[in-house]
Amino acid sequence: MGTSHGPTTPARLFAWAAVLCFAAGIAVLVIAAELRGVVVLLVALAGLVVAAAGVWWGLAHRGAVRLLGVLLAVAAPVTVVLLVAGSGLWPVVLATAVLWTGAQGCSRAALQQEHLHSGGMRSRPGKPLHHPVLIMNPKSGDGKVGRCRAGGEG
């Protein structure tokens, strides 16, 4: 069904559906902003960005920064939900979330379809190596790099 020149028809359809769902989600936000209030939607978007930063800090750091990240990751979405519910924009946010979730699902389906019909990853033989290099990190592991350097252990 697929050729080596491009995606298969089901994969192409899923990809277009993903693009259309994403664009429709943006259109819903833009139309709602025109009709109901740009400020509420911008504050909601900023709250989601703060929540994403909080998740990152909670995962990537320790101590007080991690605690601050977890607090932001919890408090920002709660604040956004309360703000959106109080402003009457919850149908807009719900519609956008459904459309963007559909876009993500269609994207995943397109990639899976293409992978199924392409026969996996393509490979081709490479040129033989003339000067191969092995890079080792002396600060990781159990000190084997230092032992290799000192005693020639493999």
DSSP file with accessible surface (Angstrom, degrees, kcal/mol):
  #  RESIDUE AA STRUCTURE BP1 BP2  ACC     N-H-->O    O-->H-N    N-H-->O    O-->H-N    TCO  KAPPA ALPHA  PHI   PSI    X-CA   Y-CA   Z-CA
    1    1 A M              0   0  166      0, 0.0     8,-0.2     0, 0.0     2,-0.2   0.000 360.0 360.0 360.0 -44.6    0.0    0.0    0.0
    2    2 A G        -     0   0   33    115,-0.3     2,-0.3     6,-0.1     6,-0.1  -0.536 360.0-150.6 -89.5 158.1    2.8    2.5    0.9
    3    3 A T  B >   -A    6   0A  87      3,-0.7     3,-0.8    -2,-0.2   114,-0.0  -0.762  28.1-113.0-117.4 170.5    5.6    3.5   -1.4
    4    4 A S  T 3  S+     0   0   87     -2,-0.3    -2,-0.0     1,-0.2   114,-0.0   0.525 109.1  67.6 -80.4  -2.8    9.1    4.6   -0.6
    5    5 A H  T 3  S-     0   0  175      1,-0.2    -1,-0.2     2,-0.1    -3,-0.0   0.564 112.2 -22.1 -95.2 -10.5    8.3    8.1   -1.9
    6    6 A G  B <  S-A    3   0A  19     -3,-0.8    -3,-0.7     0, 0.0    -1,-0.2  -0.992  82.6 -50.3-179.4 178.1    5.8    9.2    0.8
    7    7 A P        -     0   0   61      0, 0.0    -4,-0.1     0, 0.0    -2,-0.1  -0.234  58.5-103.2 -67.2 156.0    3.4    8.3    3.5
    8    8 A T     >  -     0   0    3      1,-0.1     4,-2.6    -6,-0.1     5,-0.2  -0.277  36.3-102.8 -71.9 165.0    0.6    5.9    3.0
    9    9 A T  H  > S+     0   0   89      1,-0.2     4,-2.5     2,-0.2     5,-0.2   0.925 120.2  47.6 -60.8 -48.0   -2.9    7.1    2.5
   10   10 A P  H  > S+     0   0   33      0, 0.0     4,-2.5     0, 0.0    -1,-0.2   0.927 113.5  49.4 -60.7 -39.5   -4.2    6.3    6.0
   11   11 A A  H  > S+     0   0    4      1,-0.2     4,-2.3     2,-0.2    -2,-0.2   0.913 111.0  49.6 -63.9 -41.3   -1.2    8.0    7.5
   12   12 A R  H  X S+     0   0  123     -4,-2.6     4,-2.4     2,-0.2    -1,-0.2   0.912 111.0  49.6 -64.0 -41.4   -1.7   11.0    5.3
   13   13 A L  H  X S+     0   0  115     -4,-2.5     4,-2.4     1,-0.2    -2,-0.2   0.919 111.3  48.5 -65.0 -43.1   -5.3   11.3    6.3
   14   14 A F  H  X S+     0   0   78     -4,-2.5     4,-2.3     2,-0.2    -1,-0.2   0.895 110.8  51.7 -62.8 -39.8   -4.5   11.0   10.0
   15   15 A A  H  X S+     0   0   44     -4,-2.3     4,-2.2     2,-0.2    -2,-0.2   0.927 111.0  46.6 -64.0 -43.6   -1.8   13.7    9.6
   16   16 A W  H  X S+     0   0  158     -4,-2.4     4,-2.6     1,-0.2    -1,-0.2   0.889 110.6  53.1 -65.6 -38.2   -4.3   16.1    7.9
   17   17 A A  H  X S+     0   0   35     -4,-2.4     4,-2.6     2,-0.2    -1,-0.2   0.906 108.1  51.3 -63.1 -38.2   -6.9   15.4   10.6
   18   18 A A  H  X S+     0   0    6     -4,-2.3     4,-2.4     2,-0.2     5,-0.2   0.928 110.6  47.8 -63.9 -44.1   -4.3   16.3   13.2
   19   19 A V  H  X S+     0   0   82     -4,-2.2     4,-2.6     1,-0.2     5,-0.2   0.928 113.3  48.2 -62.7 -43.7   -3.5   19.6   11.4
   20   20 A L  H  X S+     0   0  111     -4,-2.6     4,-2.6     2,-0.2    -2,-0.2   0.909 111.3  49.6 -65.8 -40.4   -7.2   20.4   11.1
   21   21 A C  H  X S+     0   0   31     -4,-2.6     4,-2.2     2,-0.2    -1,-0.2   0.923 112.8  47.2 -63.7 -43.8   -7.9   19.6   14.8
   22   22 A F  H  X S+     0   0  105     -4,-2.4     4,-2.1     2,-0.2    -2,-0.2   0.942 113.8  47.2 -63.6 -45.1   -5.0   21.8   15.9
   23   23 A A  H  X S+     0   0   51     -4,-2.6     4,-2.7     1,-0.2    -2,-0.2   0.901 110.5  52.6 -64.4 -38.2   -6.0   24.7   13.7
   24   24 A A  H  X S+     0   0   38     -4,-2.6     4,-2.6     2,-0.2    -1,-0.2   0.897 107.0  53.1 -64.9 -38.4   -9.7   24.3   14.8
   25   25 A G  H  X S+     0   0    0     -4,-2.2     4,-2.0     2,-0.2    -1,-0.2   0.918 110.6  46.5 -61.6 -42.5   -8.5   24.5   18.4
   26   26 A I  H  X S+     0   0   72     -4,-2.1     4,-2.8     2,-0.2    -2,-0.2   0.920 111.1  52.6 -65.5 -41.1   -6.6   27.7   17.7
   27   27 A A  H  X S+     0   0   44     -4,-2.7     4,-2.9     1,-0.2     5,-0.3   0.914 107.1  52.1 -61.9 -41.2   -9.6   29.1   15.8
   28   28 A V  H  X S+     0   0   43     -4,-2.6     4,-2.5     1,-0.2    -1,-0.2   0.932 111.8  46.8 -60.6 -43.7  -11.9   28.4   18.8
   29   29 A L  H  X S+     0   0   51     -4,-2.0     4,-2.4     2,-0.2    -2,-0.2   0.920 113.5  47.7 -64.3 -43.5   -9.5   30.3   21.1
   30   30 A V  H  X S+     0   0   77     -4,-2.8     4,-2.3     2,-0.2    -2,-0.2   0.937 113.5  46.8 -65.3 -44.3   -9.2   33.2   18.7
   31   31 A I  H  X S+     0   0  100     -4,-2.9     4,-2.1     1,-0.2    -2,-0.2   0.928 113.7  48.7 -63.9 -42.7  -13.0   33.5   18.2
   32   32 A A  H  X>S+     0   0    8     -4,-2.5     4,-3.5    -5,-0.3     5,-0.8   0.891 109.7  52.3 -64.7 -38.2  -13.6   33.3   21.9
   33   33 A A  H  X5S+     0   0   20     -4,-2.4     4,-0.6     1,-0.2     5,-0.3   0.902 110.2  48.8 -64.5 -38.9  -11.0   35.9   22.6
   34   34 A E  H  <5S+     0   0  156     -4,-2.3    -1,-0.2    -5,-0.2    -2,-0.2   0.894 121.5  35.1 -64.9 -39.3  -12.6   38.2   20.1
   35   35 A L  H  <5S+     0   0  138     -4,-2.1    -2,-0.2    -5,-0.2    -1,-0.2   0.846 131.5  17.7 -86.6 -36.8  -16.0   37.7   21.6
   36   36 A R  H  <5S-     0   0  149     -4,-3.5    -3,-0.2    -5,-0.2    -2,-0.1   0.715 117.4 -45.7-116.5 -30.6  -15.4   37.3   25.4
   37   37 A G     X< -     0   0   22     -5,-0.8     4,-1.3    -4,-0.6    -3,-0.1  -0.130  24.5-155.5 154.3 112.8  -12.1   38.6   26.6
   38   38 A V  H  > S+     0   0   77     -5,-0.3     4,-2.7     1,-0.2     5,-0.2   0.869  96.0  61.6 -67.4 -37.3   -8.5   38.4   25.5
   39   39 A V  H  > S+     0   0  108      1,-0.2     4,-2.7     2,-0.2     5,-0.2   0.923 102.6  48.6 -61.8 -45.0   -7.3   39.0   29.0
   40   40 A V  H  > S+     0   0   32      1,-0.2     4,-2.4     2,-0.2    -1,-0.2   0.935 113.9  46.6 -62.7 -43.7   -8.9   35.9   30.6
   41   41 A L  H  X S+     0   0   23     -4,-1.3     4,-2.5     2,-0.2    -1,-0.2   0.898 112.8  49.2 -68.1 -37.7   -7.5   33.7   27.8
   42   42 A L  H  X S+     0   0  106     -4,-2.7     4,-2.7     2,-0.2    -1,-0.2   0.912 111.9  48.7 -67.1 -39.9   -4.0   35.2   28.0
   43   43 A V  H  X S+     0   0   74     -4,-2.7     4,-2.5    -5,-0.2    -2,-0.2   0.912 111.5  50.6 -65.4 -39.5   -4.0   34.8   31.8
   44   44 A A  H  X S+     0   0    8     -4,-2.4     4,-2.0    -5,-0.2    -2,-0.2   0.930 111.1  48.1 -63.7 -42.9   -5.1   31.2   31.4
   45   45 A L  H  X S+     0   0  103     -4,-2.5     4,-2.1     1,-0.2    -2,-0.2   0.926 111.1  50.5 -63.2 -43.1   -2.4   30.5   28.9
   46   46 A A  H  X S+     0   0   53     -4,-2.7     4,-2.6     1,-0.2    -1,-0.2   0.899 108.1  54.1 -61.9 -38.8    0.2   32.1   31.2
   47   47 A G  H  X S+     0   0   14     -4,-2.5     4,-2.4     1,-0.2    -1,-0.2   0.897 107.4  49.8 -62.9 -38.1   -1.1   29.9   34.0
   48   48 A L  H  X S+     0   0   93     -4,-2.0     4,-2.3     2,-0.2    -1,-0.2   0.881 109.7  51.1 -69.1 -35.1   -0.5   26.8   32.0
   49   49 A V  H  X S+     0   0   92     -4,-2.1     4,-2.4     2,-0.2    -2,-0.2   0.927 110.2  49.5 -65.2 -42.6    3.0   28.0   31.1
   50   50 A V  H  X S+     0   0   61     -4,-2.6     4,-2.5     1,-0.2    -2,-0.2   0.913 109.8  51.8 -62.7 -40.3    3.7   28.5   34.8
   51   51 A A  H  X S+     0   0   11     -4,-2.4     4,-2.4     2,-0.2    -1,-0.2   0.918 108.8  50.2 -62.6 -41.6    2.3   25.0   35.5
   52   52 A A  H  X S+     0   0   62     -4,-2.3     4,-2.3     1,-0.2    -2,-0.2   0.916 110.5  49.4 -63.8 -40.8    4.6   23.5   32.9
   53   53 A A  H  X S+     0   0   37     -4,-2.4     4,-2.9     1,-0.2    -1,-0.2   0.908 109.6  52.8 -63.6 -39.5    7.6   25.3   34.4
   54   54 A G  H  X S+     0   0    0     -4,-2.5     4,-2.6     2,-0.2    -2,-0.2   0.906 107.8  50.1 -62.4 -41.6    6.5   24.0   37.9
   55   55 A V  H  X S+     0   0   75     -4,-2.4     4,-1.9     2,-0.2     5,-0.2   0.935 111.4  49.5 -61.9 -43.7    6.4   20.5   36.6
   56   56 A W  H  X S+     0   0  162     -4,-2.3     4,-2.8     1,-0.2     5,-0.3   0.945 112.5  46.4 -61.0 -47.5    9.9   20.9   35.1
   57   57 A W  H  X S+     0   0   90     -4,-2.9     4,-1.6     1,-0.2    -1,-0.2   0.898 111.3  53.2 -62.8 -38.6   11.3   22.3   38.3
   58   58 A G  H  < S+     0   0   12     -4,-2.6    -1,-0.2    -5,-0.2    -2,-0.2   0.842 117.5  36.8 -65.6 -31.9    9.7   19.5   40.3
   59   59 A L  H  < S+     0   0  130     -4,-1.9    -2,-0.2    -5,-0.2    -1,-0.2   0.823 122.3  40.5 -87.5 -33.6   11.3   16.9   38.1
   60   60 A A  H  < S+     0   0   49     -4,-2.8     2,-0.2    -5,-0.2    -3,-0.2   0.611 110.7  49.2 -97.2 -12.5   14.7   18.4   37.5
   61   61 A H     <  -     0   0   78     -4,-1.6     2,-0.3    -5,-0.3     0, 0.0  -0.692  62.8-139.8-124.3 176.8   15.6   19.9   40.8
   62   62 A R    >   +     0   0  199     -2,-0.2     3,-0.9     4,-0.1     4,-0.5  -0.822  59.5   8.8-128.6 167.3   15.8   19.1   44.5
   63   63 A G  T 3> S-     0   0   57     -2,-0.3     4,-2.1     1,-0.2     5,-0.2  -0.338 122.9  -4.3  71.0-138.4   15.1   20.8   47.8
   64   64 A A  H 3> S+     0   0   82      1,-0.2     4,-2.7     2,-0.2    -1,-0.2   0.851 133.2  55.1 -64.3 -36.1   13.3   24.2   47.9
   65   65 A V  H <> S+     0   0   64     -3,-0.9     4,-2.6     2,-0.2    -1,-0.2   0.913 108.4  49.1 -65.5 -39.6   13.2   24.6   44.1
   66   66 A R  H  > S+     0   0   94     -4,-0.5     4,-2.6     2,-0.2    -2,-0.2   0.933 111.4  49.3 -63.7 -44.2   11.5   21.2   43.8
   67   67 A L  H  X S+     0   0  109     -4,-2.1     4,-2.5     1,-0.2    -2,-0.2   0.933 111.7  48.5 -61.8 -43.9    9.0   22.2   46.4
   68   68 A L  H  X S+     0   0   86     -4,-2.7     4,-2.7     1,-0.2    -1,-0.2   0.919 111.0  51.8 -60.8 -42.1    8.3   25.5   44.7
   69   69 A G  H  X S+     0   0    0     -4,-2.6     4,-2.7     2,-0.2    -2,-0.2   0.917 109.8  47.9 -61.5 -44.0    7.9   23.6   41.4
   70   70 A V  H  X S+     0   0   72     -4,-2.6     4,-1.5     2,-0.2     5,-0.2   0.920 111.6  50.6 -64.7 -42.0    5.4   21.2   42.8
   71   71 A L  H  X S+     0   0  102     -4,-2.5     4,-3.2     1,-0.2     5,-0.3   0.926 113.2  45.5 -61.5 -43.9    3.4   24.1   44.4
   72   72 A L  H  X S+     0   0   47     -4,-2.7     4,-2.3     1,-0.2    -2,-0.2   0.905 109.2  55.7 -64.1 -41.0    3.3   25.9   41.1
   73   73 A A  H  < S+     0   0   25     -4,-2.7    -1,-0.2    -5,-0.2    -2,-0.2   0.796 118.6  33.9 -64.0 -27.3    2.4   22.7   39.2
   74   74 A V  H  X S+     0   0   93     -4,-1.5     4,-1.4    -3,-0.2    -2,-0.2   0.872 120.5  45.8 -92.3 -44.8   -0.6   22.3   41.5
   75   75 A A  H  X S+     0   0   50     -4,-3.2     4,-2.6    -5,-0.2     5,-0.2   0.875 106.1  57.7 -71.9 -37.9   -1.6   25.9   42.1
   76   76 A A  H  X S+     0   0   11     -4,-2.3     4,-2.6    -5,-0.3     5,-0.2   0.946 108.5  43.5 -63.6 -48.4   -1.4   27.3   38.6
   77   77 A P  H  > S+     0   0   44      0, 0.0     4,-2.8     0, 0.0    -1,-0.2   0.904 113.8  52.0 -64.6 -36.5   -3.9   24.8   37.0
   78   78 A V  H  X S+     0   0   80     -4,-1.4     4,-2.5     2,-0.2    -2,-0.2   0.937 111.3  47.6 -62.6 -43.7   -6.3   25.3   39.9
   79   79 A T  H  X S+     0   0   88     -4,-2.6     4,-2.6     1,-0.2    -1,-0.2   0.917 112.0  49.8 -62.1 -42.9   -6.1   29.0   39.5
   80   80 A V  H  X S+     0   0   16     -4,-2.6     4,-3.0    -5,-0.2     5,-0.3   0.931 110.6  49.6 -62.7 -44.5   -6.7   28.7   35.8
   81   81 A V  H  X S+     0   0   93     -4,-2.8     4,-2.8     1,-0.2     5,-0.2   0.933 112.9  46.9 -61.6 -44.6   -9.7   26.5   36.3
   82   82 A L  H  X S+     0   0  117     -4,-2.5     4,-2.3    -5,-0.2    -1,-0.2   0.912 114.1  48.0 -63.8 -41.9  -11.2   28.9   38.8
   83   83 A L  H  X S+     0   0   61     -4,-2.6     4,-1.5    -5,-0.2    -2,-0.2   0.939 115.0  44.2 -63.5 -46.6  -10.6   31.9   36.5
   84   84 A V  H  X>S+     0   0    7     -4,-3.0     5,-1.7     2,-0.2     4,-0.8   0.916 114.4  49.2 -67.4 -42.0  -12.0   30.2   33.5
   85   85 A A  H ><5S+     0   0   56     -4,-2.8     3,-0.7    -5,-0.3    -1,-0.2   0.908 111.8  49.7 -64.0 -39.6  -15.1   28.8   35.3
   86   86 A G  H 3<5S+     0   0   72     -4,-2.3    -1,-0.2    -5,-0.2    -2,-0.2   0.781 111.4  48.8 -70.1 -26.2  -15.7   32.3   36.9
   87   87 A S  H 3<5S-     0   0   48     -4,-1.5    -1,-0.2    -5,-0.2    -2,-0.2   0.526 110.0-118.5 -91.9  -7.0  -15.5   34.0   33.5
   88   88 A G  T <<5S+     0   0   30     -4,-0.8    -3,-0.2    -3,-0.7     4,-0.2   0.647  81.6 117.2  81.1  15.4  -17.8   31.6   31.7
   89   89 A L    >>< +     0   0    3     -5,-1.7     4,-2.1    -6,-0.2     3,-0.6   0.330  34.2 107.7 -97.1   9.0  -15.2   30.5   29.2
   90   90 A W  H 3> S+     0   0  149     -6,-0.6     4,-2.8     1,-0.2     5,-0.2   0.861  75.0  55.9 -60.7 -33.4  -15.1   26.8   30.3
   91   91 A P  H 3> S+     0   0   56      0, 0.0     4,-2.6     0, 0.0    -1,-0.2   0.910 108.1  50.0 -63.9 -33.9  -16.9   25.6   27.1
   92   92 A V  H <> S+     0   0   19     -3,-0.6     4,-2.6     2,-0.2    -2,-0.2   0.942 112.9  45.0 -66.2 -46.7  -14.2   27.3   25.0
   93   93 A V  H  X S+     0   0   57     -4,-2.1     4,-2.7     2,-0.2     5,-0.2   0.914 113.8  50.1 -64.9 -40.8  -11.4   25.7   27.0
   94   94 A L  H  X S+     0   0   99     -4,-2.8     4,-2.5    -5,-0.2    -2,-0.2   0.940 111.6  47.7 -63.2 -44.8  -13.2   22.3   26.9
   95   95 A A  H  X S+     0   0   38     -4,-2.6     4,-2.6    -5,-0.2    -2,-0.2   0.923 113.2  48.5 -63.1 -41.5  -13.7   22.5   23.2
   96   96 A T  H  X S+     0   0    6     -4,-2.6     4,-2.9     1,-0.2     5,-0.3   0.925 111.1  50.1 -64.8 -42.6  -10.0   23.5   22.6
   97   97 A A  H  X S+     0   0   45     -4,-2.7     4,-2.3     2,-0.2    -2,-0.2   0.914 111.5  48.5 -62.6 -41.5   -8.8   20.7   24.9
   98   98 A V  H  X S+     0   0   92     -4,-2.5     4,-2.4    -5,-0.2    -2,-0.2   0.938 113.3  47.2 -64.6 -43.9  -10.9   18.1   23.0
   99   99 A L  H  X S+     0   0   45     -4,-2.6     4,-2.3     1,-0.2    -2,-0.2   0.920 114.0  46.3 -64.7 -43.4   -9.7   19.4   19.6
  100  100 A W  H  X S+     0   0   86     -4,-2.9     4,-2.2     2,-0.2    -1,-0.2   0.852 111.1  52.2 -71.2 -31.5   -6.0   19.4   20.7
  101  101 A T  H  X S+     0   0   95     -4,-2.3     4,-2.5    -5,-0.3    -1,-0.2   0.914 110.0  50.1 -66.9 -39.7   -6.4   15.9   22.2
  102  102 A G  H  X S+     0   0   29     -4,-2.4     4,-2.8     2,-0.2    -2,-0.2   0.897 108.6  52.5 -62.5 -39.4   -7.8   14.8   18.9
  103  103 A A  H  X S+     0   0    7     -4,-2.3     4,-2.4     2,-0.2    -2,-0.2   0.924 110.1  48.0 -62.5 -42.3   -4.9   16.4   17.1
  104  104 A Q  H  X S+     0   0   99     -4,-2.2     4,-2.3     2,-0.2    -2,-0.2   0.924 112.7  48.6 -64.9 -42.6   -2.5   14.5   19.3
  105  105 A G  H  X S+     0   0   35     -4,-2.5     4,-2.5     1,-0.2    -2,-0.2   0.914 112.2  48.1 -64.5 -41.2   -4.3   11.2   18.8
  106  106 A C  H  X S+     0   0   27     -4,-2.8     4,-2.6     2,-0.2    -1,-0.2   0.890 110.4  52.6 -66.6 -37.6   -4.4   11.7   15.0
  107  107 A S  H  X S+     0   0   53     -4,-2.4     4,-2.3    -5,-0.2    -2,-0.2   0.935 110.6  46.9 -61.8 -46.3   -0.7   12.5   15.0
  108  108 A R  H  X S+     0   0  141     -4,-2.3     4,-2.6     1,-0.2    -2,-0.2   0.928 112.5  49.9 -61.8 -43.0    0.1    9.4   16.9
  109  109 A A  H  X S+     0   0   20     -4,-2.5     4,-2.8     1,-0.2    -1,-0.2   0.902 109.4  52.0 -64.0 -39.1   -2.1    7.3   14.6
  110  110 A A  H  X S+     0   0   10     -4,-2.6     4,-2.4     2,-0.2    -1,-0.2   0.928 111.5  46.3 -62.9 -44.7   -0.4    8.8   11.5
  111  111 A L  H  X S+     0   0  130     -4,-2.3     4,-2.4     1,-0.2    -2,-0.2   0.902 113.6  48.7 -65.6 -39.5    3.0    8.0   12.8
  112  112 A Q  H  X S+     0   0  111     -4,-2.6     4,-2.6     2,-0.2    -2,-0.2   0.913 111.2  50.1 -66.9 -41.0    2.0    4.4   13.7
  113  113 A Q  H  X S+     0   0   50     -4,-2.8     4,-2.0     2,-0.2    -2,-0.2   0.932 112.6  46.7 -60.7 -46.1    0.3    3.9   10.3
  114  114 A E  H  X S+     0   0   44     -4,-2.4     4,-1.3     1,-0.2     6,-0.2   0.911 112.8  49.3 -64.7 -39.7    3.5    5.1    8.5
  115  115 A H  H  X>S+     0   0  106     -4,-2.4     5,-1.2     1,-0.2     4,-0.6   0.909 110.9  50.4 -66.7 -39.6    5.7    2.9   10.7
  116  116 A L  H  <5S+     0   0  123     -4,-2.6     3,-0.4     1,-0.2    -1,-0.2   0.889 117.3  39.1 -64.9 -38.7    3.5   -0.2   10.1
  117  117 A H  H  <5S+     0   0   79     -4,-2.0  -115,-0.3     1,-0.2    -1,-0.2   0.569 106.6  63.5 -91.4  -8.8    3.5    0.2    6.3
  118  118 A S  H  <5S-     0   0   34     -4,-1.3    -1,-0.2    -3,-0.2    -2,-0.2   0.573 105.5-118.0 -91.3  -8.3    7.1    1.3    5.9
  119  119 A G  T  <5 -     0   0   72     -4,-0.6     2,-0.1    -3,-0.4    -3,-0.1   0.739  60.1 -75.7  79.9  21.8    8.6   -1.9    7.2
  120  120 A G  S   <S-     0   0   19     -5,-1.2     2,-0.2    -6,-0.2    -4,-0.0  -0.472  92.6  -9.3  88.3-160.1   10.3   -0.2   10.1
  121  121 A M        -     0   0  174     -2,-0.1     2,-0.3     1,-0.1    -6,-0.0  -0.510  69.2-127.3 -76.8 139.2   13.5    1.9    9.9
  122  122 A R        -     0   0  164     -2,-0.2     2,-0.3     2,-0.0    -1,-0.1  -0.615  29.3-172.4 -82.9 146.2   15.3    1.9    6.7
  123  123 A S        -     0   0  119     -2,-0.3     0, 0.0     2,-0.0     0, 0.0  -0.940  11.2-173.7-135.4 159.4   19.0    1.1    6.8
  124  124 A R        -     0   0  223     -2,-0.3     2,-0.0     0, 0.0    -2,-0.0  -0.986  37.6 -92.7-148.3 151.0   21.8    1.2    4.3
  125  125 A P        -     0   0  128      0, 0.0     2,-0.2     0, 0.0    -2,-0.0  -0.351  41.8-148.2 -67.4 143.2   25.4    0.1    4.6
  126  126 A G        -     0   0   68      1,-0.1     3,-0.1    -2,-0.0     0, 0.0  -0.546  25.9 -84.2-104.0 173.8   27.9    2.7    5.7
  127  127 A K        -     0   0  191     -2,-0.2    -1,-0.1     1,-0.1     2,-0.0  -0.481  54.3 -97.2 -73.3 148.4   31.6    3.2    4.9
  128  128 A P        -     0   0  102      0, 0.0     2,-0.3     0, 0.0    -1,-0.1  -0.374  41.6-110.3 -66.0 145.2   34.0    1.2    7.0
  129  129 A L        -     0   0  142      1,-0.1    -3,-0.0    -3,-0.1     0, 0.0  -0.600  30.7-177.5 -78.8 134.6   35.5    3.1    9.9
  130  130 A H  S    S+     0   0  156     -2,-0.3    -1,-0.1     1,-0.2     0, 0.0   0.778  82.0  18.6 -98.9 -34.7   39.2    4.1    9.7
  131  131 A H  S    S-     0   0  170      2,-0.0    -1,-0.2     0, 0.0    -2,-0.0  -0.607  79.1-168.1-136.6  75.3   39.7    5.7   13.1
  132  132 A P        -     0   0   97      0, 0.0     2,-0.4     0, 0.0     0, 0.0  -0.303   6.3-155.0 -67.2 150.9   36.9    4.7   15.5
  133  133 A V        -     0   0  125      2,-0.0     2,-0.5     0, 0.0    -2,-0.0  -0.984   8.8-158.3-129.9 137.3   36.6    6.6   18.7
  134  134 A L        -     0   0  143     -2,-0.4     2,-0.5     2,-0.0     0, 0.0  -0.978  11.1-156.7-114.8 122.5   35.2    5.5   22.1
  135  135 A I        -     0   0  154     -2,-0.5     2,-0.4     2,-0.0    -2,-0.0  -0.876  12.7-174.8-101.8 127.3   34.1    8.3   24.4
  136  136 A M        -     0   0   83     -2,-0.5    -2,-0.0     9,-0.0     0, 0.0  -0.964  21.7-136.1-124.7 141.5   33.9    7.5   28.1
  137  137 A N    >   -     0   0   90     -2,-0.4     3,-1.4     1,-0.1     8,-0.2  -0.832   9.9-164.0 -97.4 111.7   32.7    9.7   30.9
  138  138 A P  T 3  S+     0   0   74      0, 0.0     8,-0.2     0, 0.0    -1,-0.1   0.706  85.9  60.2 -71.0 -14.4   35.1    9.4   33.9
  139  139 A K  T 3  S+     0   0  196      6,-0.1     2,-0.3     3,-0.0    -2,-0.0   0.448  97.6  69.1 -92.8   0.7   32.5   10.9   36.3
  140  140 A S  S X  S+     0   0   64     -3,-1.4     3,-0.6     2,-0.0     5,-0.3  -0.806  87.8  13.7-115.7 161.1   29.9    8.2   35.8
  141  141 A G  T 3  S-     0   0   80     -2,-0.3     0, 0.0     1,-0.2     0, 0.0  -0.363 108.5 -43.4  80.3-156.2   29.8    4.6   36.7
  142  142 A D  T 3  S-     0   0  118     -2,-0.1    -1,-0.2     1,-0.0    -3,-0.0   0.127  89.2 -84.1-104.3  21.5   32.1    2.8   39.2
  143  143 A G  S <> S+     0   0   33     -3,-0.6     4,-1.9    -5,-0.1     5,-0.2   0.617  84.4 136.3  90.6  12.1   35.4    4.3   38.1
  144  144 A K  H  >  +     0   0   87      1,-0.2     4,-2.6     2,-0.2     5,-0.2   0.850  67.4  60.0 -63.0 -33.7   36.1    1.9   35.3
  145  145 A V  H  > S+     0   0   18     -5,-0.3     4,-2.3    -8,-0.2    -1,-0.2   0.939 106.6  46.6 -60.9 -45.5   37.3    4.7   33.0
  146  146 A G  H  > S+     0   0   40      1,-0.2     4,-2.2    -8,-0.2    -1,-0.2   0.902 112.6  49.8 -63.6 -39.5   40.1    5.5   35.5
  147  147 A R  H  X>S+     0   0   96     -4,-1.9     4,-3.3     2,-0.2     6,-0.7   0.889 109.9  51.1 -67.0 -36.9   41.0    1.9   35.8
  148  148 A C  H  X5S+     0   0   30     -4,-2.6     4,-1.5     4,-0.2    -2,-0.2   0.918 111.3  47.8 -64.5 -42.1   41.1    1.5   32.0
  149  149 A R  H  <5S+     0   0  187     -4,-2.3    -2,-0.2    -5,-0.2    -1,-0.2   0.895 120.6  37.5 -65.2 -38.9   43.4    4.5   31.7
  150  150 A A  H  <5S+     0   0   93     -4,-2.2    -2,-0.2    -5,-0.2    -3,-0.2   0.919 134.7  14.6 -81.7 -45.5   45.7    3.3   34.5
  151  151 A G  H  <5S-     0   0   68     -4,-3.3    -3,-0.2    -5,-0.2    -2,-0.2   0.455  94.3-114.5-116.6  -1.4   45.8   -0.5   33.9
  152  152 A G     << +     0   0   64     -4,-1.5    -4,-0.2    -5,-0.5     2,-0.1   0.731  55.0 163.7  77.0  21.0   44.4   -1.2   30.5
  153  153 A E              0   0   94     -6,-0.7    -1,-0.2     1,-0.1    -2,-0.1  -0.448 360.0 360.0 -72.3 144.2   41.3   -3.1   31.8
  154  154 A G              0   0   87     -2,-0.1    -1,-0.1    -7,-0.0    -6,-0.1   0.431 360.0 360.0-112.2 360.0   38.5   -3.6   29.4
